[in-house]
């Protein structure tokens, strides 16, 4: 009888710790923003092309700096430099559903919080976006991060992009395959970060 009780308690303990670990890995409810927007925050990126043989070429560097803020239509926007890896916009903001860019009109860039397979489109439906995974572990020169993986592609054409954001840190890495027949991979990865919280 004692052996049975010990066995049952052991199984119960293992089940409880396994459930707890799964929740901890994917629980981001205490992180309010996918990308911390504060004046003075800076991100540095290495951009390069990797050809089909794995050879790295066309290396460049870019920075994203938040240097000013403003209010437009009661929304707090942050003004960035023009060197954001994909030159999305010079104005970005957080709303309840994620990171937005000012078009005009304003549009959702990165949905957060989000559930896997949540989808949304850019203005006019030119691009479609989807959250494809959570808890993707990536190591870049700055460190190792647990990321949300987003995919995007144009509704016309075969370009495809994977974008990795770590909640509370911002863009960690992106991978882009252009529809140009080369099958080369364009990579952007975080190499430096200064966050003023």
ZAMARLUM-659568 format. One record per residue (C-alpha): residue number from 1; residue in three letters; x, y, z. Coordinates in steps of 0.2 Angstrom, whole numbers, plus 5000, padded with zeros to 4 digits. Each point is the difference from the previous one (the first is absolute). Layout:
! ZAMARLUM-659568
pos/code/east/north/up
NUM/Ala/X/Y/Z
...
This chain:
! ZAMARLUM-659568
pos/code/east/north/up
1/Unk/5000/5000/5000
2/Unk/5014/5012/5004
3/Unk/5008/4997/4983
4/Unk/4984/5004/4991
5/Unk/4998/5016/5010
6/Unk/5018/5005/4996
7/Unk/4998/4996/4982
8/Unk/4984/5010/4999
9/Unk/5008/5015/5009
10/Unk/5015/4999/4988
11/Unk/4989/5000/4984
12/Unk/4989/5014/5007
13/Unk/5016/5010/5004
14/Unk/5007/4997/4982
15/Unk/4983/5005/4992
16/Unk/4999/5016/5010
17/Unk/5018/5005/4996
18/Unk/4998/4996/4982
19/Unk/4985/5011/4999
20/Unk/5008/5014/5009
21/Unk/5015/4999/4989
22/Unk/4990/5001/4984
23/Unk/4990/5015/5007
24/Unk/5016/5009/5005
25/Unk/5008/4998/4983
26/Unk/4985/5008/4990
27/Unk/4993/5012/5013
28/Unk/5004/5018/4996
29/Unk/4985/5008/5008
30/Unk/5011/5010/5012
31/Unk/5009/5008/4985
32/Unk/4989/5015/4994
33/Unk/5009/5004/4984
34/Unk/5008/4990/4986
35/Unk/5013/5014/4998
36/Unk/5004/5013/5013
37/Unk/4997/5017/4994
38/Unk/5010/5013/5010
39/Unk/5010/5015/4994
40/Unk/5018/4995/5000
41/Unk/4997/4981/4996
42/Unk/5012/4994/4986
43/Unk/5001/4984/4990
44/Unk/5015/4996/4989
45/Unk/4998/4987/4986
46/Unk/5012/4991/4988
47/Unk/4992/4997/4983
48/Unk/5007/4988/4988
49/Unk/4996/4988/4985
50/Unk/5003/4981/5001
51/Unk/5000/4992/4983
52/Unk/4994/4982/4996
53/Unk/5018/4994/5004
54/Unk/4999/5008/5018
55/Unk/5013/5014/4995
56/Unk/4997/5016/5010
57/Unk/5002/5016/4989
58/Unk/4993/5018/4998
59/Unk/5003/5004/5019
60/Unk/4993/5016/5006
61/Unk/4995/5007/5017
62/Unk/4984/5010/5005
63/Unk/4993/5008/5016
64/Unk/4983/5004/5007
65/Unk/5000/5014/5013
66/Unk/4985/5008/5009
67/Unk/5005/5018/5001
68/Unk/4983/5009/5003
69/Unk/4982/4998/5003
70/Unk/4983/5009/4995
71/Unk/4982/4998/5002
72/Unk/4988/4998/4984
73/Unk/4982/4998/5003
74/Unk/5002/4995/5018
75/Unk/5013/4987/4996
76/Unk/5017/5000/5007
77/Unk/5013/4998/4985
78/Unk/5018/4998/5001
79/Unk/5011/5007/4986
80/Unk/5015/4989/4994
81/Unk/5014/5002/4989
82/Unk/4999/4995/4982
83/Unk/5011/4985/5001
84/Unk/4987/4987/5007
85/Unk/5005/4984/4991
86/Unk/4984/5000/4989
87/Unk/4997/5019/5000
88/Unk/4983/4996/5006
89/Unk/4996/5018/5006
90/Unk/5008/5014/5010
91/Unk/4985/5000/5012
92/Unk/4996/4985/5011
93/Unk/4988/4997/5014
94/Unk/4993/4987/5012
95/Unk/4981/4997/5000
96/Unk/4991/4986/5009
97/Unk/5002/4988/4986
98/Unk/5019/5003/4996
99/Unk/5012/5011/4991
100/Unk/4994/5012/4988
101/Unk/5008/5011/4986
102/Unk/4993/5017/4994
103/Unk/4996/4999/4982
104/Unk/4989/5010/4999
105/Unk/4989/4991/5003
106/Unk/5007/4991/5015
107/Unk/5002/4982/4998
108/Unk/5004/4984/5011
109/Unk/5018/4994/4997
110/Unk/5001/4987/5014
111/Unk/4986/4993/5009
112/Unk/5003/4998/5019
113/Unk/4994/4991/5010
114/Unk/4995/4987/4988
115/Unk/4996/4982/4998
116/Unk/5008/4988/4987
117/Unk/4992/5002/4983
118/Unk/4993/5017/5003
119/Unk/5000/5010/4984
120/Unk/4998/5018/4994
121/Unk/5003/5010/4984
122/Unk/5009/5016/4996
123/Unk/4989/5015/4993
124/Unk/4993/4995/4984
125/Unk/5004/4982/5003
126/Unk/5016/5000/4991
127/Unk/5009/4990/5013
128/Unk/4994/4986/5012
129/Unk/5007/4996/5017
130/Unk/4999/4986/5011
131/Unk/5006/4994/5017
132/Unk/5008/4983/4997
133/Unk/5009/4996/5016
134/Unk/5003/5005/5018
135/Unk/5015/4996/5011
136/Unk/5012/4998/4985
137/Unk/5018/5001/5008
138/Unk/5012/5011/4990
139/Unk/5018/5004/5003
140/Unk/5007/5016/4993
141/Unk/5016/5010/5004
142/Unk/4991/5009/5014
143/Unk/4994/4984/5009
144/Unk/4986/4986/5000
145/Unk/4982/5005/4999
146/Unk/4983/4991/5000
147/Unk/4991/5007/4985
148/Unk/4983/5002/4991
149/Unk/5002/4994/4982
150/Unk/4990/5010/4988
151/Unk/4998/4996/4981
152/Unk/4996/5013/4986
153/Unk/4998/4999/4982
154/Unk/4992/5011/4986
155/Unk/4983/4995/4994
156/Unk/5008/5001/4982
157/Unk/5016/4991/4998
158/Unk/5011/4987/5009
159/Unk/5011/5011/5012
160/Unk/5000/4993/5017
161/Unk/5006/5007/5017
162/Unk/5002/4993/5018
163/Unk/5001/5013/5013
164/Unk/5005/4996/5018
165/Unk/4996/5012/5015
166/Unk/5004/4996/5018
167/Unk/4986/5008/5011
168/Unk/5008/5014/5010
169/Unk/5015/5001/4989
170/Unk/4994/5003/4982
171/Unk/5006/4994/4983
172/Unk/5013/4986/5002
173/Unk/5002/4993/4983
174/Unk/4992/5000/4983
175/Unk/5002/4988/4985
176/Unk/4994/5006/4982
177/Unk/5000/4989/4984
178/Unk/4996/5012/4985
179/Unk/4990/4994/4985
180/Unk/5015/5003/4988
181/Unk/5005/4982/4996
182/Unk/5016/5000/5010
183/Unk/4993/4992/5015
184/Unk/5013/5010/5010
185/Unk/4995/5004/5019
186/Unk/5001/5018/5006
187/Unk/5004/5000/5019
188/Unk/4999/5013/5013
189/Unk/5005/4996/5017
190/Unk/5002/5010/5016
191/Unk/5018/5005/5005
192/Unk/4998/5013/5013
193/Unk/4986/5007/5011
194/Unk/4998/5014/5012
195/Unk/4983/5001/5009
196/Unk/4995/5014/5012
197/Unk/4986/4993/5010
